[in-house]
Amino acid sequence: MGVKTRHVRLSFIYLSFLTFGSPIFAYLVLIFWRRHSRIWKPWLWRGRKLEL
């Protein structure tokens, strides 16, 4: 097929790091989102009144 075994092995290694690392990345994003949820919800801001 003309594909070197080195490239196939490296692609499998990179794919395994991607599949095992993605849940950790998603977990960190969810933690950040939960701890900073007031930034995206202006109705939860205390002490501020919206002036029109």
Short mmCIF file of the C-alpha atoms (twelve columns), coordinates in Angstrom:
data_MODEL
# 
_entry.id   MODEL 
# 
loop_
_atom_site.group_PDB 
_atom_site.id 
_atom_site.type_symbol 
_atom_site.label_atom_id 
_atom_site.label_alt_id 
_atom_site.label_comp_id 
_atom_site.label_asym_id 
_atom_site.label_seq_id 
_atom_site.Cartn_x 
_atom_site.Cartn_y 
_atom_site.Cartn_z 
_atom_site.pdbx_PDB_model_num 
ATOM 1  C CA . MET A 1  0.000   0.000  0.000  1 
ATOM 2  C CA . GLY A 2  3.005   2.289  0.252  1 
ATOM 3  C CA . VAL A 3  2.489   3.411  3.856  1 
ATOM 4  C CA . LYS A 4  5.424   3.106  6.188  1 
ATOM 5  C CA . THR A 5  4.827   1.203  9.406  1 
ATOM 6  C CA . ARG A 6  6.438   4.042  11.344 1 
ATOM 7  C CA . HIS A 7  3.721   6.461  10.207 1 
ATOM 8  C CA . VAL A 8  0.967   3.980  11.041 1 
ATOM 9  C CA . ARG A 9  2.376   3.408  14.527 1 
ATOM 10 C CA . LEU A 10 2.744   7.120  15.180 1 
ATOM 11 C CA . SER A 11 -0.808  7.767  14.052 1 
ATOM 12 C CA . PHE A 12 -2.095  5.095  16.452 1 
ATOM 13 C CA . ILE A 13 -0.039  6.587  19.289 1 
ATOM 14 C CA . TYR A 14 -1.392  10.078 18.601 1 
ATOM 15 C CA . LEU A 15 -4.924  8.742  18.307 1 
ATOM 16 C CA . SER A 16 -4.652  6.954  21.646 1 
ATOM 17 C CA . PHE A 17 -3.374  10.130 23.362 1 
ATOM 18 C CA . LEU A 18 -6.259  12.055 21.823 1 
ATOM 19 C CA . THR A 19 -8.915  9.574  22.930 1 
ATOM 20 C CA . PHE A 20 -7.539  9.216  26.460 1 
ATOM 21 C CA . GLY A 21 -6.847  12.930 26.893 1 
ATOM 22 C CA . SER A 22 -10.149 14.292 25.611 1 
ATOM 23 C CA . PRO A 23 -12.224 13.319 28.700 1 
ATOM 24 C CA . ILE A 24 -9.692  15.073 30.914 1 
ATOM 25 C CA . PHE A 25 -9.920  18.211 28.765 1 
ATOM 26 C CA . ALA A 26 -13.743 18.073 28.834 1 
ATOM 27 C CA . TYR A 27 -13.664 17.642 32.621 1 
ATOM 28 C CA . LEU A 28 -11.459 20.728 33.040 1 
ATOM 29 C CA . VAL A 29 -13.721 22.781 30.779 1 
ATOM 30 C CA . LEU A 30 -16.800 21.728 32.765 1 
ATOM 31 C CA . ILE A 31 -15.119 22.613 36.066 1 
ATOM 32 C CA . PHE A 32 -14.196 26.047 34.690 1 
ATOM 33 C CA . TRP A 33 -17.732 26.568 33.371 1 
ATOM 34 C CA . ARG A 34 -19.306 25.615 36.696 1 
ATOM 35 C CA . ARG A 35 -17.020 27.789 38.835 1 
ATOM 36 C CA . HIS A 36 -17.472 30.815 36.580 1 
ATOM 37 C CA . SER A 37 -21.158 30.414 35.755 1 
ATOM 38 C CA . ARG A 38 -22.006 33.906 37.033 1 
ATOM 39 C CA . ILE A 39 -20.069 35.454 34.177 1 
ATOM 40 C CA . TRP A 40 -22.531 34.078 31.638 1 
ATOM 41 C CA . LYS A 41 -25.670 34.698 33.738 1 
ATOM 42 C CA . PRO A 42 -26.109 38.438 34.256 1 
ATOM 43 C CA . TRP A 43 -29.362 37.988 36.216 1 
ATOM 44 C CA . LEU A 44 -27.293 36.417 39.019 1 
ATOM 45 C CA . TRP A 45 -25.074 39.459 39.408 1 
ATOM 46 C CA . ARG A 46 -25.704 40.965 42.818 1 
ATOM 47 C CA . GLY A 47 -25.592 44.643 43.507 1 
ATOM 48 C CA . ARG A 48 -25.813 45.689 39.894 1 
ATOM 49 C CA . LYS A 49 -28.869 47.170 38.297 1 
ATOM 50 C CA . LEU A 50 -29.303 47.376 34.588 1 
ATOM 51 C CA . GLU A 51 -29.838 50.914 33.381 1 
ATOM 52 C CA . LEU A 52 -31.614 51.434 30.109 1 
# 
